[in-house]
């Protein structure tokens, strides 16, 4: 709701004029729940998926995930190659140095 208050693009998308008051958060939450439960969300998604511009971006062979916002707790040292059966060149230490760039 804060973004709707300050972002002109959001206001334009939902049809609010620049001086129109933004509704209360409870109203938004109530309407969001109704939208997700009703058939309108499915119809909207099917409409978007049927668009020719969107179809060019889709693939049945693979999918991609944007992980830029995912916080990872694992460090590069904790990863192991799929074909790496041993403990690696530095031994079994948890924080052993590992080479992942093929060098």
C-alpha positions as CSV (number, residue, x, y, z in Angstrom):
1,X,0.0,0.0,0.0
2,X,3.0,2.3,0.6
3,X,4.0,1.8,-3.0
4,X,0.6,2.7,-4.2
5,X,0.8,5.9,-2.2
6,X,4.1,7.0,-3.8
7,X,4.5,5.2,-7.1
8,X,2.7,6.8,-10.1
9,X,2.9,3.7,-12.2
10,X,1.0,1.7,-9.6
11,X,-1.6,4.4,-9.3
12,X,-2.0,4.4,-13.1
13,X,-2.3,0.6,-13.3
14,X,-5.1,0.4,-10.7
15,X,-6.9,3.5,-11.9
16,X,-6.2,6.0,-9.1
17,X,-5.7,9.6,-9.9
18,X,-2.8,11.5,-8.3
19,X,-4.9,13.2,-5.7
20,X,-7.2,10.2,-4.9
21,X,-6.7,8.8,-1.4
22,X,-5.3,5.3,-1.2
23,X,-7.6,2.8,0.5
24,X,-7.0,1.2,3.8
25,X,-4.7,-1.9,4.0
26,X,-7.6,-4.0,5.4
27,X,-9.6,-3.3,2.2
28,X,-6.7,-4.3,0.0
29,X,-6.2,-7.6,2.0
30,X,-9.9,-8.4,1.8
31,X,-10.1,-7.8,-1.9
32,X,-6.8,-9.7,-2.5
33,X,-8.2,-12.8,-0.7
34,X,-11.4,-12.6,-2.8
35,X,-9.4,-12.3,-6.0
36,X,-7.4,-15.3,-5.2
37,X,-10.3,-17.5,-4.2
38,X,-12.5,-16.5,-7.2
39,X,-12.2,-17.5,-10.8
40,X,-10.9,-14.1,-11.9
41,X,-7.3,-14.9,-10.9
42,X,-7.3,-18.0,-13.0
43,X,-8.9,-16.2,-15.9
44,X,-6.3,-13.4,-15.6
45,X,-3.4,-15.9,-15.6
46,X,-4.7,-17.8,-18.5
47,X,-5.1,-14.6,-20.4
48,X,-1.6,-13.6,-19.7
49,X,-0.2,-17.0,-20.6
50,X,-2.1,-17.0,-23.9
51,X,-0.6,-13.7,-25.1
52,X,1.8,-14.2,-28.0
53,X,4.5,-12.0,-26.4
54,X,4.4,-14.1,-23.3
55,X,4.4,-17.4,-25.2
56,X,7.7,-16.6,-26.8
57,X,9.2,-16.4,-23.3
58,X,8.0,-19.8,-22.2
59,X,9.6,-23.2,-22.7
60,X,8.5,-26.7,-22.1
61,X,12.1,-27.9,-21.9
62,X,13.4,-25.8,-18.9
63,X,12.7,-23.1,-16.5
64,X,14.7,-20.3,-15.0
65,X,14.5,-18.7,-11.5
66,X,15.7,-15.3,-10.6
67,X,17.6,-15.9,-7.4
68,X,18.8,-12.4,-6.9
69,X,16.4,-11.9,-3.9
70,X,17.0,-15.3,-2.3
71,X,19.3,-15.2,0.7
72,X,21.5,-18.3,0.8
73,X,23.2,-19.6,3.9
74,X,25.5,-21.9,2.1
75,X,28.9,-20.7,1.1
76,X,30.8,-21.8,-2.0
77,X,33.0,-24.0,0.2
78,X,30.0,-26.2,1.1
79,X,29.0,-27.1,-2.5
80,X,30.3,-30.3,-4.1
81,X,30.3,-31.3,-7.7
82,X,27.9,-34.0,-8.6
83,X,30.6,-36.4,-9.8
84,X,32.8,-35.6,-6.7
85,X,32.8,-38.8,-4.7
86,X,35.5,-37.9,-2.2
87,X,36.2,-35.1,0.1
88,X,38.0,-33.0,-2.4
89,X,41.7,-32.0,-2.7
90,X,41.8,-30.3,0.7
91,X,40.5,-33.2,2.8
92,X,37.4,-33.7,4.8
93,X,37.4,-30.3,6.6
94,X,34.1,-28.5,6.5
95,X,35.7,-25.2,5.4
96,X,38.3,-26.8,3.0
97,X,39.2,-24.7,0.0
98,X,37.5,-25.9,-3.2
99,X,38.1,-25.0,-6.9
100,X,34.8,-24.6,-8.8
101,X,36.0,-22.7,-11.8
102,X,37.6,-25.7,-13.5
103,X,41.1,-24.3,-13.1
